[in-house]
Amino acid sequence: MSIIGARIYLKPLLPEDIRGLDLEKLMQAAKKSLLRRLRGKLLQQTVFTPEAKAALAKSIQVKVMPSSLQVITNHPGFLPMVKGQKRQQMTWLTKARAPIPIILDSGELIFRSATPASMERGSWWHPGRTPSNYVDKAKAMTRKFMRERMLKEITRNMSLQMTHTTAKGLKNMKTK
């Protein structure tokens, strides 16, 4: 399991007065929101096949920590996607036991073998990949969601307290 991206610390998002807030409920809501955003953004990627998207989306997990959320994955394809990958020659392909399938831009499927001679000629280069900031975007959206959710929760609690206080006051007035 590897951790992708930094944790989302929720303590700075919490208001000073957290009485009456169900923190467990808020953390679970944040977890669902983050997971939905990560999986949704991943499924919008155009580089991967539908099968690869499904495998990557399934491998994402969000763990609730005492004061934060942590994004975890067990798929080896995630780190190059998030951190990027430099351009390099794929020398490990010479160890392939079978021809390597390649899909051309036209959609045609061909098979090639990587040999030491083809490596010397400068073939078999991975084009590299720029780092993706989609985890950071999902984290920012989740922070915004949590602020809005907490504001609603605080407003609801305040209105309930005011209703309770008003009801108490009316009850006291009737007894006098």
N, C-alpha and C positions, 0 to 999 in steps of 0.2 A: 504494500500500500504506500502510495506517495501522496504528500500534501501538495496541492496545486494552489498557487496564490496564497496570500496571507489570510489570516483569520479576520473575520468581521467582529470587532469588539463592539458590543452593544451598550456597555456602561456609559460611554460618552453620549449616547443617544437618549439615555434615560433621563427623565425630568428629576428635579431636586426632590419633589414630593411624590414618592412612588407608593404611598399608602393606597390600598384598594386596588392596585393593578395586579393582575394575575400574570406574574412574570413567566411562569411555565407556558401559559397559553400564548403569550407574546413571542417567546422563543420558538415554539412550535410553528406559529404563523410565519415567523421570519425564515425558518428552515424550509417550509413549503414554498414560500415565495422565491427564495434563492434557488432551490432545486428546479422549480418550474422555469425560471428565467435561464438558468444554465442549460437545461435540456432543450428549451425552445430555441435559444441562440445556436446551439450545436446543430440542431436539425435544419437550421437555415444555411449552414455551410454548404458551399457548392462544390468543394474539392473532393469530398468523400462520396463513396457509394452509399446507397440506402442501408446496406448491411453494416458498413463501417460506422455510419451515424448511429444506428441502433445499438451497436456494441459499445460505442463510446458513451452514449446517453445512459445506457444501463449501468455502466461502471462508475458513474458519478454518485457519490454519497455526500451528505451533509451531516456532520456530527455536532450535536449540541453540547457545548462545553459550559462550565459554570457562568462565564460572562461573555461568551463569544460563540460564533459558529465557525466550523472548520470544514473546508472543502477537501474531500479525499477521493482518490481514484485508484484502481488497481490495474488500469489498462496501460501498457507500455507506450501506446501511441499518443498519450496526452502530453507528456513533457515536451517532445519536439514541437507540438502544436502551440503550447502556451509559451514556452521559452524561445522557440525558434530553432532553426537548424542551419548550420553553415553549409556552403557549397563544398561537396567533397566527392572523391571518386569512391564508388561502391565496390571496393576490392573483395569484400566478403562474398560477392556473387560468384566468384570463381569456384567456391566450394559447393555450389548448387549441384545436386545429383541429377536434376532433370532440366530441360530447357525452360527458360524464364518467359512467362506469358506477358506480352506487352499489348496494350490497347492503343492504337494510333488515334490521332485527332479525328480521322475520318470514321472511327468506330470499328475499324478492322482489327481483328485479333491476330497477332503473329507470335512466333516463338523464336527466341534467340538464346544462344549459349555464351556465357561470359568466359573467355579464355585469358590466360596470362598475356598472350599476344595482343588481344584486343585491349587489354588494360594498358599495355605499353604504348599502343597507338593513341591513347587518350580517350577511349570510349568509357561508357558507363559512369557518367557523372550525375550525381543528384543535384538538382538545381538550387537546393536550399529553400528555406522557408523563413519568412519574417515572423517575429513574435506576434502572437495574437493577444489583444487586450480584452477579449470577450469576457473573461472571468472578472476583470476589474470593472467592466461596464455592468455586469450582473450584480456585483457587490454594491456599486453606487445606486443602482435601481432598488436594491433591497434596503439600503439605508434610508432612501427616500420613502419607500413603502412603510418601513418601521416608524419613521417620524410621524407620518400621516396616521398610521394605525394607533400609535400611542396618544396622539392628540385627540383622536376620536374617543379612545378609552378614557382619557382624563376628563374630557368634556362630559362623557356619559356618567362617570363617577361623580363629578361635581354636580350635575343635574340631579342625580339620585340623592346625594347628600342634601342638596337644597330642598328637594321634595320631602325628604325625611324630616329635616329641620322645620319646614313649614307645617308639615302634618303634626309634629310635636307641639308647635306653637298654637295651632288651631285647637288641638286637644286640650292644652292647658287653658286656653281662653274659654272653652266650653265648660270646664270644671269650676271656674271662678265665679 
